Amino acid sequence: MPRGIPAGSLWRHRDFMLLWSGQTVSLFGSQVSWLAVPLVAVVVLKASTFQVALLGALNALPPLLVSLPAGVLVDRHRKRGLMTACDIGSGLAMASIPLAGVLGHVTLAQLYLVSLVTGSLGALFDPAASSLTPRLLGSGRLAEANGRLNTARGLAEMGGPSAGGFLIGLFGAVRAVAVDSVSYGVSALALALMRHRDPLPEPGPAGRGFRDELTEGLRFVLAHPVLRPLSLTSAVTNVLLRGVSSIWLLYVLRDLHWSVRTAGLVYGLSLAGGVVGSMGARRLVDRIGTGRAITLGALLSAPFELVTPLVPTGPCGPWAVALVFTWLTAAGMVYGTASATVRQLACPPALLGRVAASGRFLRMGLVPLGPLLAGGLGTWIGLRATLLVLAGATLLCPLLLLATPLRDMREIPVHEAYARVAA
């Protein structure tokens, strides 16, 4: 069980700081490769539109194919060792791109394989990390910890693409990918320096096979009065929002006549809201409760998805969208931080990995449908009407949450194992 946590800030908790710093560096590195790898395909390999789209599709496959088996592996093995192995494997996969560039043999097949490998290892790393944090901290500081981890993600999304663009301009797209490889190594080193030692999970009941374990987490989520509505509404929201994001840039460039630079500035400014929201999430959870924070975050974010298709053309439009998106992103981060805390605490320790993986499977497995839906509707009724339909449909999600026990829950039932903090 977790070691005692020094009074005051989590910045004084050595193992959490190692976990946080390693993931922060890795997230920045991933933002560099997020920009650099497609550029390798486009600029170096002269890939077609379909080939680049296929590269993006392969990034979306691992949550659908790997999440559920990954949860079983997480619950069967020590979390920190799995995370370290994932970092090393991802680092080596990314390192193969600049190495092949030096040898002059980068191919599209290699980029496809690297995307599948790193995506699959990420689908294993995430539930392991979600399972490790409660063991480090117990239940009392999880909301704060999740907020700080989400702050790191927000900072990486704000600064990573700019840093990536600078590095690509300085070294070229192929060599810039090496930064991501090094960042995985930093994360692996941080994990190795942690003092926390995972106990070896106890074996399950005799006669229970891999398939039984694989479905156990999913059955738990779908039967749980809190996790079921939370996971299903998140799944629907993610499909709709991925559809919106897939045509958002095309709409503002073509119909609102924004420049690419303006669109990028609006997007970058809105990410500041995510940083603010993640930093304030714990205080809001402490004030109004976890369940209410989830519901409030959804209520304060969903209506503002309608702003983009409603703003007029002209100079005021970008500023209005940037301001509203900053608010929307902050509210969404409160929702995400509180939701992650619920998923960690509402299940027994032996199921942590499978519940985290099952939640990821439900939330992300259907995400590729979003762009397909947006593309079909956009062709049929136009971009603006499609954005109105998809953004309007997101309003159903907070309304559904209001019909669940989350609406009135100040405190989420916590498993007793996470309520005990060793002295």
Buried (B, 14 or more C-beta within 10 A) or exposed (E): EBBEBEEEEBEEBBBBBBBBBBBBBBBBBBBBBBBBBBBBBBBBBEBEEEBBEBBEEBBBBBBBBBBBBBBBBBBBBBBBEBBBBBBBBBBBBBBBBBBBBEEEEBEBEBBBBBBBBBBBBBBBBBBBBBBBBBBBBBBBBBBBBBBBBBBBBBBBBBBBBEBBBEBBEEBBBBBBBBBBBBBBBBBBBBBEEBEBEBEEBEEBEEEEEEEEBBBBBBEBBBEBEBBBBBBBBBBBBBBBBBBBBBBBBEBBBEBBEBEEEBBBBBBBBBBBBBBBBBBBBBEBBEEBBBBBBBBBBBBBBBBBBBBBBEBEEEEEBBEBBBBBBBBBBBBBBBBBBBBBBBBBBBBEBBBBBBBBBBBBBBBBBBBBBBBEBBBEBBEEEEBBEBBBBBBBBBBBBBEBBEEBEBEEBEEBEBBEBBEEBEE
